[in-house]
Amino acid sequence: MATATLTSKGQITIPASIRDALHIGTGDRVEFVEVEPGRYEFIAATRPVTALKGMFGKAKKAVSIEDMNAAIAARGASAR
């Protein structure tokens, strides 16, 4: 079992064996997901955005960039 020590600045060094297993390196992001109170999973957040393609299926209606910008502007204006 790999272990790490928390520094006074709240930092830890992830053991090399864990970094290798998760395929993470300098500058990569990780997430801490609470699976139950007091218990967390450590997950590499290294999937590229292209991995999201097709997640929601085909759009039912095409929307232009102008329509998207108008919707964003309208929502932003109503939030003020």
C-alpha positions as CSV (number, residue, x, y, z in Angstrom):
1,M,0.0,0.0,0.0
2,A,1.3,3.4,-0.9
3,T,1.2,6.2,1.6
4,A,1.9,10.0,1.6
5,T,2.4,12.6,4.3
6,L,0.6,15.9,4.5
7,T,2.9,19.0,4.8
8,S,2.2,22.0,6.9
9,K,1.0,23.7,3.7
10,G,-1.6,21.1,3.0
11,Q,0.3,19.4,0.2
12,I,1.1,15.8,-0.5
13,T,3.4,14.0,-2.9
14,I,1.6,11.3,-4.8
15,P,3.8,8.2,-4.8
16,A,5.3,7.4,-8.2
17,S,3.5,4.0,-8.4
18,I,0.1,5.8,-8.0
19,R,1.1,8.5,-10.6
20,D,2.1,5.7,-13.0
21,A,-1.1,3.7,-12.5
22,L,-3.3,6.8,-13.0
23,H,-1.2,8.1,-16.0
24,I,-0.8,11.5,-14.4
25,G,2.1,13.9,-14.4
26,T,3.1,17.5,-13.7
27,G,0.2,19.9,-14.3
28,D,-2.5,17.2,-14.5
29,R,-5.7,17.7,-12.5
30,V,-7.1,15.3,-10.0
31,E,-10.5,15.2,-8.3
32,F,-11.5,14.1,-4.8
33,V,-15.0,12.6,-4.9
34,E,-16.8,11.9,-1.6
35,V,-18.2,8.4,-1.8
36,E,-19.6,8.5,1.8
37,P,-19.0,10.7,4.8
38,G,-15.3,10.7,5.6
39,R,-14.4,8.6,2.5
40,Y,-13.1,10.0,-0.8
41,E,-11.9,8.6,-4.1
42,F,-8.9,10.2,-5.8
43,I,-9.6,10.4,-9.6
44,A,-7.4,11.6,-12.4
45,A,-9.2,14.3,-14.4
46,T,-7.2,13.8,-17.5
47,R,-9.7,12.9,-20.1
48,P,-9.7,15.2,-23.1
49,V,-12.8,17.2,-23.9
50,T,-13.2,15.1,-27.1
51,A,-14.1,12.1,-24.9
52,L,-17.4,13.9,-24.2
53,K,-18.4,13.7,-27.9
54,G,-21.7,11.8,-28.4
55,M,-22.4,11.7,-24.6
56,F,-25.9,13.2,-25.2
57,G,-26.8,11.9,-28.6
58,K,-27.8,13.9,-31.6
59,A,-29.3,17.4,-31.2
60,K,-33.0,17.5,-32.1
61,K,-32.6,21.0,-33.5
62,A,-29.6,22.9,-34.9
63,V,-28.8,26.1,-33.0
64,S,-26.6,28.8,-34.4
65,I,-23.8,30.5,-32.6
66,E,-25.8,33.8,-32.8
67,D,-28.8,32.1,-31.1
68,M,-26.4,30.7,-28.4
69,N,-24.9,34.1,-27.7
70,A,-28.4,35.7,-27.6
71,A,-29.5,33.1,-25.0
72,I,-26.4,33.6,-22.9
73,A,-26.8,37.4,-23.0
74,A,-30.5,37.1,-22.1
75,R,-29.7,34.9,-19.1
76,G,-26.9,37.1,-18.0
77,A,-29.1,40.2,-18.1
78,S,-31.8,38.5,-16.1
79,A,-29.3,37.4,-13.4
80,R,-28.5,41.0,-12.6
